[in-house]
Amino acid sequence: MTTPLAVRTISSEEHLAFLRAQDSASFLQTPPWAQVKQEWKAESLGWSLPGSPDGELVGVALVLYRQLPKVRRYLAYLPEGPVIDWDTDDLAAWLEPMAVHLKAKGAFGIRIGPPVITRRWSAAQVKDGIADDAVTSLTELPPTERSPAGAKVVSQLRELGWRAQHAVGGFAAGQPQYNFWIPLTHADGSPRTEDEVLAGMNQLWRRNIKKAAKAGVTVSVSTTATSGFADDLAAFHDLYAHTAERDHFTPRPLAYFRTMFDALSATGPDGPLEIRLYLGHHDGDLVASTIWIRVGTHAWYSYGASSTEKREVRGSNAVQWQMIRDAIAAGAAIYDLRGITDTLTTDDSHVGLIQFKVGTGGEAVEYAGEWDLPLNRAIYKAFELYLTRRG
């Protein structure tokens, strides 16, 4: 093993300055995200080369500390991070000094989410898998690509004593291991045009985009700098709460989204963060609304809502298409529709969402998933028992 890197607490300004120089990073690894997750303590970490006189940063992380009930010990959580050189042959040089630092801060365990792809599947493969009654999971399909870099990360984590996790709701707010995204560049890195992206969608998606335009659906964009933004966000939340009731999930309160927009809008015009609210109207009625986030060359569809009425005007397709077009215009290389399940059985309640995303013609990607490192085995075991009892 090479000499471990130096790890220290850094300021939010240092953290943001490093991210501005990167191609991209997850918005969950930016300092403003700590303001959104106010129930967690937060710290920005920086890595530098040993003996570096000016402490020049070579990696950063946002660490969220969640306290165990009645115990002054914490789970240190790095969602979709840290932002380090994951292509290294020596992850220990990065992760071991981080573990020492976090243990000194009172962490009984660490949870990370390496932003590393392990496998990919084409939209056509996923569609065929859904249609095949013999296929129940994405993992049963041969991938279009197995990533050697991803396999190397997984192998090193196992050797270093990290434990692969299944996403657990509640305490650690696990991030999805399977996502669906649309590549906005060709293999050589050149940008795809709107026409090329549209041509990659299935016939139903293209027809629905045309149907929305013909029906007169209009899409507008609202940001914290927009006059009337507070009213726009309230209208989004009303529709989101309606969607939650219809689709049987628990909605977040309006205050959460106010905090989210205030925090992620605070880095200024030079970024690295950008957040927008999209609203699709038909004859004055809000029929679809979504939240779009971009960090560098990666754009995300974060939250969405749609009305039960007027579904025939295809407001959701219109809003998504506008977000995709804006991602292309912003120079993004990826439009990320976020999580999907790996279940492909037609009677699964999530399959409709998968089919909606697959229609965009993108690809399903599997990340390395989330990994835990116990630092205090007794407390970590109690933590696992606590999660089990919570269900």
N, C-alpha and C positions, 0 to 999 in steps of 0.2 A: 504494500500500500504506500502511496505517496504521502507526503506530509499533509495532515488535515488542514483545511482552510480555516481562517479565523472567522468567527461568528460574533456579531454584536447587535445591540439594539440600535436602530437608526431612526431618524426623523421621518415624518410623512413626506416632507419636501425631498429628502434624499431618495426615498422609495419611489415617489412619482417621477423624479428626474431619471432614475434608472429605467423605469417602464417606458418613458417617452422615447428612449433610444432603442427599444426592442421592436421587433416586427409586430408582436402582439403578446397578450397574456390574458388569462381569464379575468373578468371583471370582479370575480370573487377574491382575487389576489391583489386588489387595489386598496389603498388606505381608506378611501371613502366608504368601502363596504363595511368597515368596522362601525361606522355611524349608523348603518342600516341595522346591524345586528347588535343593538344596544344592550341586550341581555347578556352578552359575552364581554369579558375583558379583552383588550386587543393590544398587540405589539407588532411593530414592523421590525423585521430582522434583515441584516445584510451580511453577505459573505464577501471576504476579501482574501487576496493571496497572502500567505504567510510572509511577514516582514515587509509588506507593502508600506512605504513611508507615508503615503497620503491616504491609505486605506481605501483605494479605488474599489468600488463594488463590482463583483462578478456575478452576483445572484441576490435575490431578495425574496421575502415572503411576508404575507400577512398571517399572523397567528391569532386565532381566537381561543380564549381560555374559558371553558365552561366548568364551573365549580360543582363538585359532587354535593348532594344534600348533606348538610350538617358536618361536612369535612372540608378543611381548608386545603384541598388538593384539587387539581384541575386536569381535565382532558385538554391537551393542546391540539387544536384542529387547524389544519392548513387546507381549506377547500380548493380543489383543483390546483394545488401547488405542492411544493414551492416552485418559484421561477428560477431554475438552475439549469446547468448543462446536463440534461438527462441522457445525452448520447455518450457520456463518459464510461470508461471501463472501470472506474473506481468511485462508485457512489458512496462508499464508506467515507472518503475524504470530505464529502459534503454533509452526509447525514449524521455521522458520529459526533462532530462538534456541535451540531444543532441539538442533538439529544442531550448532551452535557449542559448546554445553555438552558434548555427548557426544563430539565430536571431541577436545576438550581432555582428556577422560577416557581417551583412547586407542582410541576406536572407529574402525574402518576402514569401517564401514557400519552402517546402521540398518534394522531391520525392524519395521514397525508393522502392526497389524490393526484398521483403523477399525471400530468397532462400529456400522456403518451398513448398513441394508438397501437393496439395489438393486432386487430383484424378489421377487414372491411368487406361489405357485401353490396352489390349493385341493387338498384331499385327493382330491376327485373327479377333478380334472385329472390328478394323478399316477397314480391308479388306472387311468384310461383310457389314459394313456401307456404303462403297463406292459402293458396288454392289447393294445395296438396294435403289431404286429410292425414297422411302418414307423417307429416312434419308438424311437430308441436313447438319447436324452439328454433330461434335464429341460429343457435350453436350447432344444430344438426345439419345446416347447410354448409357446403364447402366454400370458404371465403374466396373472394377475388384476390385478396392479398393477405399474407401473414407478414407482419412487420418484424424483421430481425432485431431492430432497435427496441421494440416493445418487449420481445422475448428476453432480450438482454437485461432490461430493467427488472422484469418479473423475477428472473433467475437471481439477480444480485440482491433484490429485496429479501427473497427467501433465505439466501445464504447469510444475510445480516440479521436474521431473526425477526423480520417483520411478518405480520400475519394478514393474509388477504381477508377482507370483510365483505359481507353482504350488506347492502344499504339498510340502515336501521332508522326508522322514523323517530322523530321527537328529539332525543338527546343530542345526536350528532348531526342531524339534518343532512344525511348522506346524499351525495350528488349522483346523478344517473350514470351507470356504467356504459349504457348503450344510447347513442345519440343518432339523430338523422340530420344530415346537412347537405347543402348544395354547393359543390365546388364552383367558384366564380372565375377560375383561371384554368387554362389548358395545362397539360403536363409540362410544357416548357416554361410555364409561368406567365405567359401572355394572357391578358384579360379576355374572358368570354363576353360576347355582346348580349344585349337584351334578347335579340332574336334567337341567338344560339341557346340561351337558357330556356326561353319559351319553347323552342323546338324540342328540348329534352324532356318537357313535361308530357304526361299522358294526355290522351284526347279529351278526357273528362275535365281535367284542369284547364286546358286551353279553351274548351267550350264554356266553362263557367266564368273564366275571366272575360270572355267576349259577352256573355250573358249579363254580367254585372255592368259592364260599360253600356250595353244597349238599354238596360233597365234604368240607367241614369244614376247609378251609385257614384257618389263623389267621395274622395279620400282627402282628408286634410291632416296636417301635422301640427302638433302643439308641443311646446317646450316651456320651461319655466320662464323664458324670456317673452313668451307669447301673451298678449293681452287676453284675459279670460281663461288663462291656464287652469286656475283653481276650479272654475266651472266645468272645464273639459275633463279634469281628473275626477271630479265628482260624478260626472255623467258616465265615464268609464267604469267607476266603481259600482254604480247602480247596475250597469249591465253585467259586470263581473259577478256581483252577488246573485243576480238572476241566473247566470250560467252555473254558478256553484250549486244553487238549489236544484236546477234541472239535472245536472250531471253528478250530483251527490258527492261533493267535496266541501271541505271547510274553507270559506274564504278568509283572506287576510283583511284586516280593517283598513279603512281609508287612510288613517294616520300612517300606516306602514308605507303606503305608496307616496304620501307626501314626503316622508323622510327619505325614501329611496330617491325621488327626483331631486330633492334639495341636496342630498349628499353627492350623487353621481353627476350633478350639473356643476359642482363647485370647483372643478379643476380648471375651468376657463376654456377659451376657444382653442388653445394649443394642446388640449387633452391632458392625458391620453384617453379620457373617457368621454363618451357622448351618449345621451339617452333622449329618446323621443317618444311621444304618445301619438298614435295614429287613430283616426276616427273615420269610420265609413258611414255615410248618411244616405238615406233614400227618402226623398220627399220630406225632408226635415226630421225623419226618424233615425236614431242611432241604431244601426243594425250589426255593427262589428267594431271592436276597438282592441288595440294591441299595444304592447310596449316593446320598443326596439333599442338595443344597446350595442355600442361598438367600441372596441379597443383595438386601435391599429387596423390590421387587415382582417379582423375577425368580427363579424356582426351576428347578434343573437336575437331570435324571437324569444322574449322572456315571459310575458303573460298575454293571455288573450281572452276575449269575451265575445259572445254573439247572441243575438236575439232569437227566441223561438219563432216569433212571427217574422214574416217576410224572408224566410230562408231561401225562397225561390229566386231572390235577387242576387244571391251569392256574394254577400258582403264580405265574408271571411276570405274568399278567394281574391277579391279586389284589394283588400287591405294587405294581404300577404304579398301579392304581386307588386304593390307599391313599395313595400319594405325591401323586397328583393332588388327592385330597380334602384332604390336609393343606396343599397349596399354596394351595388355595382358602381354607381356614380361616385361613391366615397372611396373607391379603390380597394374594397374588401376582397379577399381571396376566398372567403368562406361565408356562407349564410347558414347559420346554425339554428335548426328548428328544435334543438334541445332533446330531452329524453324520450326514449321509447322503451317498452318492455321487450324482453327477448321472446315472449310468448306469441306464437303465431296461430294458435287455434282460433277458429272462427267464432266460437262461443265465448271467447275472452272479452271482457268489457272494454279492454284497451285497443282491440284490433281496429276499431273504426278510426281512432286517432292515428294509428300506424298507417292505415290505408290512405288517410288524408295527406300525410307527410310523404309517403312513397310516391304519390301522384306527381310530386314536384320533379321527379326524375333524378334525385340526388343519390346518396349512398348512406347505408347504415355503417356506423363505426363503433368499435368496441374499444373502450379505454382500459388501461391496466387495472382500474378500479381503485377502491380505497383500501389502505393498509394501516394496520396498527402496530406500534412498538410499545409493549409494556415496559415501564420504567420502575414501577413498584408492583411486583407481581401480586401481592396480597390485595392491595387496593384495586388493581386492575380486575382481579377475579371478582371482587365485590361489585365493581362497576358492571361487569358482564351479567351478574346475577340481577342487579338493579334493572338492566335493560330487559332481561327475560321476564321479570315480574311485570314490567310496564306493558309487555305484549308487543 
